[in-house]
């Protein structure tokens, strides 16, 4: 029942205010796409049956993904006086998740369990192409004025992740199979093309700036950009018997990352600290293969894998102080890793080169342009790539038409196909 009495705060504590703000933007999802000609179950017998295609003129099986995700987060904090102004902005976008293996987003084009006979000059194209795009930006701005906040701290982060598998396959399929030696069931003149392509793009920017226009103690700004692509690309022919004019099995990767991290701070007080960090990673395997198959071609057989992944990384800082010290630091880390493989196993090939059409493969990017940063000249040596490559003696950028008879039996377990010319067309 006694009356409570409160004393007024001293004047020097009356303006200890705190301005805090933060934003978070998330853009997530996992959507798989598939185009297929495949085996099916007979309703009456509940047995697995193959698909029969007779007198084929043209068949195209295509899966194409052009997903675009754009994400942005921004924040502004203002303190006219008082204790502190602090803020953070985070933007994160993702395609396929950060998982690996079976949980990656999948893009597939395939023909499985088909028996095909063709009309003269027929074509079969199986194509899976991924052209996904992520654009992500995080921006933070903090301002303290008047009497000046004791501390003004800002941070901004942008991250993008793509995790996918792109594949084109021809499995357990026959095309114009021989009924009897020398007697084909169809024309034997079809052009068969399998292409899987990964052409993903991630562009991110994280920028943070803080400024103090009063008698504050310190200003801090930090910008962060993180990018990661894990996109495997596979083209395969397996367990098939093909009599064709020509066969091309090609897997190609051309993934791009552009990352920007910027931090800036300015202070009329004694200290200004800023930093930025940019992390970029591409870890992708690109594989083209023919396994357990017989391929007889009137022209050529091509098994090609190429990888033209690129990273451009930029990190910068600006620190200004009118009275005391100003400190700024930038760190940029970029890495490209993965295997690029083309090969065949347990298969029999014959290719006469009758049509005189060459199979060409080339890289679209010079070794010196694979990584582009402000300091690329001192931190990246393309000669290391050349020394690390394992190429067969007969590998060329252009494979001219020439008779070729391939027998996988010529390679024993103790001898590598790379060093045995009989194993290379």
Phi, psi and omega in degrees: 000003181272146180285127179279144181236131179242134176268146179289140179297147176301154185301324185291345178260357189286349182238027177277075182261156181233122177253112182232133177216154179201146176226147178224124178238125181239137178223100189236161175168156178218109182229115180265148183228137182215136171238130189210144161247119192216175174293156181217164180264129173289128184296320185287327184251349183055039178240155181280129182230145178277165178267135178250128177237117185252142176052050183294134172260309180204136177218128177236124177244111189230133169237125187224124181242120177237046180297140176229126177231127181235127187225137178217145176221135179218151178212154179222127175235141184225130175229119180283332175192178174112208189280303188200156168237121184222142180201156177214141176234128182231127176235128183224126177231150190208137170237117175089352176087173179265003182282172179236172174066230188293343183267000175291152172293142188239140174231116188229142166228129186205153170235123185227134173063043182248145171247116190236132166243147190239155170277160181302130179076025182288165177221142173230120181237127177240116189224130172234120185227126181248121179230054182282148183226133173238130172233123187223136180218138173231129184227130177232138180222127178233137182226133172234135185223194179063233178292341179087127175286151179298319182225135174234109185234133180224143176219145178218137182222139175226133182221142177223136182226130173237126181226102188216161170232126179243128185216145171232130187215150173231113190227138175050048185231144174241140176234115179052048181298148179289124172286316176223161179306123180083357181243102182277151178281346178220200186286330183069021184241017183280149172260120183248124183231128173239126180224127168242133185222133177242115183227063182275154178223132173235127173233121181229153175214127175240119183225130179228138179221138177226140180221137179239123182248020178230201183269048180283168182279312186204153171235141183225134176222137181218129177242137186225131175229129181230129180225139179212129175237123172236088188234101178275141183232123187226132171236131185213145168238127185216142173053044185231158179234108190236127173240106194222170170284318179200153179226129174234119174245112189228135173235131182220141179233135178214064182276144183234138172230132170234116182237136180228124174235125184226134174230138181215143176209145177218140185214142170272355180268199190279345187214142176219122184231133179213157180200160176214151180219134181229119181240126181226134184215129171237117178233097188221140173255136179236120189224135171232130187209153170233127185225140173050046185224160172243126181231119175244116185238136175286337181247254186233162173238126179237130174236106193229135173228134179219146180225120180235050180288147183221150176225132170238123188231132181224127177225135183211155178221156173216122179231128181228138176218132183279330186246313188251224184263153176231127184233132177220145180213140178232138178229131177230127181230125180227141180214134172241126180216165180136172182245139174242115189225140171225130183188176179220153178211145176050045184225158177238127182240145163219133182215117186272341182067030187295328186275354179058039176253123182278152172258123183243143172218138180209157174272142178270355185232129175293149180306323184289350182250010181292319177241129180233113176220175177297331185245027186299327183297330183260347186244352184226126180239113180294339179297331179295328178294314182299316181292335184271346184286142176245101184238142176293157183297332184265004182288134178225160174289332177235125181256101183290158177296132178198149177300141183208130174236121187247129174230116182294342182293344181289347178258119176268168181296334184272353182234132184281142176299332182300326185261003181248108184297337180293345182264002182241133173274000000 
